[in-house]
Amino acid sequence: MAYAGETAYITGGASGIGRFVATAFASKGMKVVLADRNFEGAQDVARELNKEGHQVAWAVMIDVADWEAQRAGFEAAVELLGGRIDYVFAVAGIFDVAWLPNRPKATTFEKPNLAPIDINATGALYTSSLAIQQFRRQEANKHGFHGKLVIVASGAGFYMIPAMPLYCASKTAIVGFVRSMGKLLAAENITLNAICPGIMRTAISTGDFHDTAEKRGLLVSPVTLVAAFEQLLGTDGTTGEAIEVMPDGAVIKEGAAYTNEDCRVRAEWAHQQTLQGNKVLAQSFH
Ligand SMILES: NC(=O)c1ccc[n+]([C@@H]2O[C@H](COP(=O)([O-])OP(=O)(O)OC[C@H]3O[C@@H](n4cnc5c(N)ncnc54)[C@H](O)[C@@H]3O)[C@@H](O)[C@H]2O)c1
């Protein structure tokens, strides 16, 4: 049992990628809390994982986009898991929506629907904030880490897909957050990485879409996905990286190259200045 005695909080655990990950790791001894707005679905997964007789999984109801709901769910998870959370997997997410009203004859302005940003970006940042606050209160575990956070972004965080503007915006936000914050957290023995899959057969899209993708060899299997996750657990020190998961395996996706030497100098100078000048950031280390 590779993960005996270790614990995880998983958002989006009722379905798809969250469910694959929860099932894979619970079968290796990890105790998991499945946090989802689909509470019945999360309970079904927990029941399935607990069927051997001893409890390894619990369900809590949250809406990741609602801070109070997430805080309450996370607090419940800390208690259910005995006060310590080794891993937080921020997986909950939705696909793009028809966000922008298109009524050329209208005389008023309508509020857009920004749900993909609220859930995929803000929701994952709420989860990250809870995770990091909890990790800072915990002693290092047997692997030497206070905790590890993995956020599921997407290939749409690197490659712009014109038909999915808010989805791309939400996933790009997460890739940018992980590549910066993950490097800062290294000093605290906390890791933060993004798993960025291509296309997987889950409830996020239709069966037809996935059937066609499968025929074209475009699907990432749950086994490949779980293996990419697993590389980041235990003693692994990778942090601040976006891991691209493709049908034939996973690689670290490098960030954009500097256009020229000036750009590199400017970015590094801005980092140093901000680090020295920002008392809030400095205080957050202690
Ligand atoms: N399936 C893919 O092809 C693919 C590819 C790349 C990235 N992703 C990302 O993987 C993550 C999981 O998606 P999936 O494919 O497993 O889809 P899914 O629909 O099967 O699962 C998503 C889960 O998130 C939950 N969820 C959605 N909004 C929530 C909210 N506001 N609060 C709490 N829970 C919420 C849903 O109830 C569901 O259980 C998403 O972030 C998605 O963007 C999916």
The ligand as an SDF file (V2000), in Angstrom:
LIG
                    3D

 44 48  0  0  0  0  0  0  0  0999 V2000
  -11.9410   15.6840  -19.8480 N   0  0  0  0  0  0  0  0  0  0  0  0
  -11.0450   16.3850  -20.5120 C   0  0  0  0  0  0  0  0  0  0  0  0
  -10.8690   16.2180  -21.7210 O   0  0  0  0  0  0  0  0  0  0  0  0
  -10.2080   17.3930  -19.8030 C   0  0  0  0  0  0  0  0  0  0  0  0
   -9.0270   17.8310  -20.4130 C   0  0  0  0  0  0  0  0  0  0  0  0
   -8.2470   18.7760  -19.7710 C   0  0  0  0  0  0  0  0  0  0  0  0
   -8.6310   19.2650  -18.5480 C   0  0  0  0  0  0  0  0  0  0  0  0
   -9.7860   18.8240  -17.9890 N   0  0  0  0  0  0  0  0  0  0  0  0
  -10.1290   19.3890  -16.6870 C   0  0  0  0  0  0  0  0  0  0  0  0
  -10.3050   18.3390  -15.7590 O   0  0  0  0  0  0  0  0  0  0  0  0
  -11.1290   18.7840  -14.6870 C   0  0  0  0  0  0  0  0  0  0  0  0
  -12.1650   17.7060  -14.3970 C   0  0  0  0  0  0  0  0  0  0  0  0
  -13.0230   17.5840  -15.5080 O   0  0  0  0  0  0  0  0  0  0  0  0
  -13.5770   16.1830  -16.0100 P   0  0  0  0  0  0  0  0  0  0  0  0
  -13.1760   16.0710  -17.4270 O   0  0  0  0  0  0  0  0  0  0  0  0
  -13.2420   15.1380  -15.0720 O   0  0  0  0  0  0  0  0  0  0  0  0
  -15.1460   16.5320  -16.0270 O   0  0  0  0  0  0  0  0  0  0  0  0
  -16.3600   15.9380  -15.2060 P   0  0  0  0  0  0  0  0  0  0  0  0
  -17.5220   16.7700  -15.6300 O   0  0  0  0  0  0  0  0  0  0  0  0
  -16.4510   14.4570  -15.4210 O   0  0  0  0  0  0  0  0  0  0  0  0
  -15.9900   16.2010  -13.6930 O   0  0  0  0  0  0  0  0  0  0  0  0
  -15.9920   17.5020  -13.1690 C   0  0  0  0  0  0  0  0  0  0  0  0
  -16.4260   17.4310  -11.7080 C   0  0  0  0  0  0  0  0  0  0  0  0
  -16.3130   18.7530  -11.1580 O   0  0  0  0  0  0  0  0  0  0  0  0
  -17.4950   19.0080  -10.4160 C   0  0  0  0  0  0  0  0  0  0  0  0
  -17.7380   20.4570  -10.3840 N   0  0  0  0  0  0  0  0  0  0  0  0
  -17.9920   21.2840  -11.4240 C   0  0  0  0  0  0  0  0  0  0  0  0
  -18.2010   22.5310  -10.9790 N   0  0  0  0  0  0  0  0  0  0  0  0
  -18.0720   22.4940   -9.6300 C   0  0  0  0  0  0  0  0  0  0  0  0
  -18.1910   23.4680   -8.6050 C   0  0  0  0  0  0  0  0  0  0  0  0
  -18.5090   24.7520   -8.8700 N   0  0  0  0  0  0  0  0  0  0  0  0
  -17.9730   23.0930   -7.3350 N   0  0  0  0  0  0  0  0  0  0  0  0
  -17.6830   21.7900   -7.0300 C   0  0  0  0  0  0  0  0  0  0  0  0
  -17.5890   20.8160   -7.9620 N   0  0  0  0  0  0  0  0  0  0  0  0
  -17.7830   21.1630   -9.2470 C   0  0  0  0  0  0  0  0  0  0  0  0
  -18.6050   18.2830  -11.1690 C   0  0  0  0  0  0  0  0  0  0  0  0
  -19.7540   18.0890  -10.3610 O   0  0  0  0  0  0  0  0  0  0  0  0
  -17.8950   16.9970  -11.5550 C   0  0  0  0  0  0  0  0  0  0  0  0
  -18.0160   16.0210  -10.5520 O   0  0  0  0  0  0  0  0  0  0  0  0
  -11.7110   20.1190  -15.1430 C   0  0  0  0  0  0  0  0  0  0  0  0
  -10.9940   21.1630  -14.5010 O   0  0  0  0  0  0  0  0  0  0  0  0
  -11.4480   20.1330  -16.6260 C   0  0  0  0  0  0  0  0  0  0  0  0
  -11.3500   21.4300  -17.1360 O   0  0  0  0  0  0  0  0  0  0  0  0
  -10.5840   17.9050  -18.5730 C   0  0  0  0  0  0  0  0  0  0  0  0
  1  2  1  0
  2  3  2  0
  2  4  1  0
  4  5  1  0
  4 44  2  0
  5  6  2  0
  6  7  1  0
  7  8  2  0
  8  9  1  0
  8 44  1  0
  9 10  1  0
  9 42  1  0
 10 11  1  0
 11 12  1  0
 11 40  1  0
 12 13  1  0
 13 14  1  0
 14 15  2  0
 14 16  1  0
 14 17  1  0
 17 18  1  0
 18 19  2  0
 18 20  1  0
 18 21  1  0
 21 22  1  0
 22 23  1  0
 23 24  1  0
 23 38  1  0
 24 25  1  0
 25 26  1  0
 25 36  1  0
 26 27  1  0
 26 35  1  0
 27 28  2  0
 28 29  1  0
 29 30  1  0
 29 35  2  0
 30 31  1  0
 30 32  2  0
 32 33  1  0
 33 34  2  0
 34 35  1  0
 36 37  1  0
 36 38  1  0
 38 39  1  0
 40 41  1  0
 40 42  1  0
 42 43  1  0
M  CHG  2   8   1  16  -1
M  END
$$$$
